[in-house]
């Protein structure tokens, strides 16, 4: 009887141990915006679902939307490192000086579209050429479409920009507008529509999604698609948390990171951007203008001093800009 009792107790302990080991590791994914946001619904949520399906039983990503773990975008890197969230979405440009290598990708006149920028960003982070994320595990590198000009008064050429007060969102963007003759005014994104409506500024730099998300299309009429530079966006994980996961859990995250993520983002956001541009073009009340090659060349010449100034800060910057430009040439040749 005693032997049978001991055997039963051991069996029970083994069963409990097996149940405990079967519990998946849980990580928190914080999203600062509503779950209806296009990037989240078309890319980030499918990414989390794919990892969860791949790692069923060993890893579970729990998503917290609407800023439940933190709404301030500029604070996201610290929220991730402090453990408030394990996975988060950061905009490197909002953390001045914290991600210095990434800044090169935001310089004006480099990229034709979000696909080029996202592809270069992904390749450079994965190869270690951009080394800004040592405290993080980079999951997905993304870029916005190039910022363009949207105004209530006529802007159809570079000459039309001269003397016009235009809202901008950062130092490099402001410099690009200034180089083309505009007068940059820094205004938070949630105040742009009112500023244009009141006449504080004539228009704004924006990418199509932002134009519609914040209602700027209601107070503007002229859309001038002169590319002024892009913003980088990054989905990252606390590296210590990543390193502490089991091998199968890490493999599931790895499978859907990097190139898989970039390809998904490029397809979904390119399609969405095209949809929004079509909406602008079919609106009979709007005037949509794409610059000629001659105007693009003029802008490129105007932007050269900005690129030279950034590259001139250090030999590292100079080499990095040269490598980015070489990578763009490779992409355009089909490599």
C-alpha positions in Angstrom: 0.0 0.0 0.0 2.8 2.4 0.9 4.6 1.7 -2.4 1.4 2.3 -4.3 0.8 5.6 -2.5 4.4 6.8 -3.1 4.1 5.8 -6.8 0.8 7.7 -7.1 2.3 10.7 -5.5 5.3 10.7 -7.9 3.0 10.2 -10.8 1.0 13.2 -9.6 4.1 15.4 -9.3 5.2 14.4 -12.8 1.8 15.3 -14.2 1.9 18.7 -12.5 5.4 19.2 -13.8 4.3 18.3 -17.3 1.4 20.7 -17.1 3.6 23.5 -15.9 6.1 23.0 -18.7 3.3 23.0 -21.2 2.4 26.6 -20.3 3.5 28.9 -23.1 5.8 31.8 -22.4 3.7 35.0 -22.5 4.9 38.3 -23.9 3.2 41.7 -24.1 2.9 43.6 -27.3 1.9 47.2 -26.8 0.3 49.2 -29.7 -0.1 52.9 -29.1 -3.1 53.4 -31.5 -6.5 51.8 -32.1 -6.7 48.3 -33.6 -8.3 49.8 -36.7 -5.1 51.5 -37.7 -4.0 50.2 -41.2 -0.4 49.2 -40.2 -1.8 47.3 -37.2 -4.7 45.6 -38.9 -2.9 44.7 -42.2 0.6 43.9 -40.9 1.2 43.9 -37.1 -1.8 41.8 -36.1 -1.2 39.2 -38.9 2.4 39.1 -37.7 1.4 38.3 -34.1 -1.2 35.8 -35.3 1.4 34.0 -37.5 3.9 33.8 -34.6 1.3 32.6 -32.2 0.2 29.9 -34.6 3.7 28.8 -35.3 4.7 28.7 -31.7 1.5 27.3 -30.3 2.1 25.8 -26.9 5.5 27.5 -26.4 4.9 31.2 -26.9 1.9 33.5 -26.7 1.9 37.1 -27.8 -0.8 39.1 -26.0 -1.6 42.3 -27.7 -2.7 45.5 -25.9 -4.0 48.2 -28.3 -5.3 51.7 -27.9 -2.2 52.7 -25.8 -3.2 50.4 -22.9 0.5 50.0 -22.0 1.5 53.5 -23.1 0.2 56.0 -25.6 3.2 58.3 -26.0 5.2 57.3 -29.1 8.4 59.0 -28.0 8.4 56.9 -24.8 8.1 53.5 -26.4 11.8 52.6 -26.4 11.9 53.1 -22.6 8.6 51.3 -22.0 10.1 48.2 -23.8 13.4 48.3 -21.9 11.6 48.9 -18.6 9.4 45.8 -19.1 6.1 47.7 -19.4 5.8 46.0 -22.7 8.0 43.3 -24.2 7.3 44.2 -27.9 6.6 47.6 -29.1 6.5 50.0 -32.1 9.0 52.8 -32.2 9.7 55.8 -34.4 13.5 56.3 -34.2 13.2 59.9 -35.4 11.3 60.9 -32.2 14.3 60.0 -30.0 16.9 62.6 -30.9 20.4 61.2 -30.9 19.3 57.7 -29.7 19.3 56.0 -33.1 22.0 58.0 -35.0 22.6 55.5 -37.9 18.9 55.3 -38.8 18.8 59.0 -39.4 20.6 58.5 -42.7 17.5 56.9 -44.2 15.4 60.0 -43.5 17.5 62.3 -45.6 15.6 63.9 -48.5 15.7 62.7 -52.1 17.0 59.2 -51.4 14.0 56.9 -52.0 11.3 56.7 -54.6 8.8 54.9 -52.4 8.2 53.0 -49.2 9.3 49.7 -50.7 12.8 51.0 -51.5 13.2 52.5 -48.1 11.9 49.5 -46.2 14.1 47.1 -48.1 17.3 49.1 -47.5 16.3 49.6 -43.8 15.8 45.8 -43.4 19.0 44.8 -45.1 21.1 47.3 -43.2 19.7 46.4 -39.8 20.0 42.7 -40.4 23.6 43.0 -41.7 24.6 45.1 -38.7 25.4 48.1 -41.0 22.9 50.1 -39.0 23.8 49.3 -35.4 21.3 51.3 -33.4 19.3 48.4 -31.8 21.8 46.5 -29.6 19.3 46.6 -26.6 16.5 45.3 -28.8 15.7 42.4 -31.1 14.6 44.1 -34.3 11.5 42.3 -35.7 10.3 44.5 -38.5 11.8 47.5 -40.2 9.4 49.8 -42.1 9.3 53.1 -43.8 6.5 55.6 -44.6 6.0 56.6 -48.2 7.9 59.8 -48.9 6.4 62.9 -47.4 4.8 65.2 -50.0 3.2 68.6 -50.0 -0.6 69.2 -49.5 -1.9 72.7 -49.4 -5.1 74.9 -49.5 -3.5 77.3 -52.0 -1.8 76.4 -55.3 1.3 74.4 -55.1 2.0 72.6 -58.4 5.7 73.3 -58.8 8.8 74.0 -56.7 8.3 77.7 -57.6 4.9 77.6 -56.0 6.4 76.5 -52.7 8.6 79.7 -52.4 7.5 81.8 -49.4 4.7 79.5 -48.4 4.5 78.6 -44.7 4.3 74.8 -44.6 4.0 72.6 -41.5 6.8 70.1 -41.0 7.4 67.4 -38.4 11.1 67.4 -37.8 14.5 69.0 -38.4 15.4 67.2 -41.6 12.0 67.6 -43.1 12.1 71.3 -42.3 15.5 71.6 -44.0 14.2 69.9 -47.1 11.2 72.4 -47.3 13.5 75.3 -46.7 15.9 74.1 -49.5 12.9 74.3 -51.9 12.0 77.8 -50.9 9.2 77.0 -48.4 9.0 78.4 -44.8 8.9 75.4 -42.4 6.7 75.6 -39.3 6.9 72.8 -36.7 3.4 71.8 -35.6 2.3 68.6 -33.9 0.4 66.2 -36.2 -2.8 66.5 -34.3 -2.9 70.3 -34.7 -2.2 70.4 -38.5 -5.8 70.5 -39.7 -6.8 73.3 -37.5 -3.6 75.3 -38.3 -4.4 75.0 -42.1 -8.1 75.9 -41.5 -7.1 79.0 -39.6 -4.5 80.1 -42.1 -1.6 79.7 -39.7 0.1 77.7 -42.5 -0.8 77.2 -46.1 -0.3 73.5 -46.1 1.7 70.6 -44.7 4.1 67.8 -45.5 2.4 64.5 -45.1 2.2 61.0 -46.4 -1.3 59.8 -47.8 -2.3 57.8 -44.7 -1.6 60.7 -42.3 -3.5 63.1 -44.6 -6.6 61.0 -44.3 -6.1 59.8 -40.7 -6.1 63.4 -39.4 -8.6 64.9 -41.8 -6.1 67.2 -43.6 -7.7 66.3 -46.9 -10.8 68.3 -45.8 -8.8 71.6 -45.6 -6.4 71.1 -48.5 -7.0 71.1 -52.3 -3.5 70.9 -53.9 -1.4 67.7 -53.7 2.1 68.1 -54.9 3.9 64.7 -54.8 7.5 66.0 -54.5 9.3 63.4 -52.3 10.9 65.1 -49.3 12.2 62.2 -47.3 10.7 59.3 -45.3 10.3 58.3 -41.6 11.5 55.0 -40.3 9.3 52.8 -38.2 10.4 49.7 -36.2 8.8 46.8 -34.4 11.3 45.7 -31.7 11.4 43.3 -28.7 13.4 43.7 -25.5 16.5 41.7 -26.3 16.8 40.2 -22.8 13.3 38.9 -23.1 14.0 37.5 -26.5 17.2 35.8 -25.4 15.3 34.3 -22.4 12.8 32.5 -24.6 13.0 28.8 -25.6 14.6 27.9 -28.9 11.3 27.0 -30.6 9.8 30.4 -29.4 12.8 32.3 -30.8 12.6 30.3 -34.1 8.9 31.3 -34.5 9.7 35.0 -34.0 12.7 34.7 -36.4 10.7 33.1 -39.1 8.3 36.0 -39.3 10.9 38.8 -38.8 13.2 40.6 -41.2 12.4 39.9 -44.8 9.1 38.2 -44.2 7.9 41.2 -42.3 9.3 43.6 -44.9 7.6 41.8 -47.8 4.3 41.8 -45.9 4.5 45.5 -45.1 5.6 46.4 -48.6 2.7 44.6 -50.2 0.0 45.8 -47.8 1.1 49.4 -47.4 2.0 49.9 -51.1 -1.6 48.8 -52.0 -3.1 51.0 -49.3 -1.0 54.1 -50.3 -2.1 53.5 -54.0 -5.8 53.4 -52.8 -5.5 56.7 -51.1 -3.7 58.4 -54.0 -6.5 57.2 -56.3 -9.0 58.7 -53.9 -7.2 62.0 -54.3 -6.9 61.8 -58.0 -10.6 61.0 -58.5 -11.7 63.8 -56.3 -12.7 66.5 -58.8 -12.2 69.2 -56.2 -8.5 68.4 -55.9 -5.5 69.2 -58.0 -3.0 66.4 -57.9 0.5 67.0 -59.5 3.5 64.7 -59.8 6.7 66.5 -60.5 8.5 66.1 -63.8 11.9 64.6 -64.0 13.4 68.1 -64.4 11.8 69.2 -61.2 13.0 66.0 -59.4 16.5 66.8 -60.6 16.2 70.4 -59.4 15.1 69.1 -56.0 17.9 66.6 -55.9 20.4 69.4 -56.5 18.8 71.5 -53.8 19.0 68.6 -51.3 22.7 67.9 -52.0 24.0 70.4 -49.3 21.8 68.6 -46.7 23.3 65.2 -47.6 26.8 66.7 -47.7 26.3 68.4 -44.3 25.1 65.1 -42.7 27.9 63.1 -44.2 30.5 65.7 -43.2 29.8 65.2 -39.5 32.0 62.1 -39.4 33.8 59.5 -41.5 31.2 56.9 -40.3 28.3 59.1 -41.6 30.1 59.5 -44.9 30.6 55.8 -45.3 27.0 55.0 -44.3 25.4 57.4 -46.7 27.7 56.1 -49.5 26.6 52.5 -48.7 22.9 53.5 -48.6 23.2 55.1 -52.0 25.0 52.1 -53.4 22.3 49.8 -52.0 19.6 51.9 -53.7 21.3 51.5 -57.0 21.4 47.7 -56.5 17.7 47.6 -55.7 16.8 49.6 -58.8 18.9 47.2 -60.9 16.8 44.3 -59.6 19.2 43.0 -56.9 
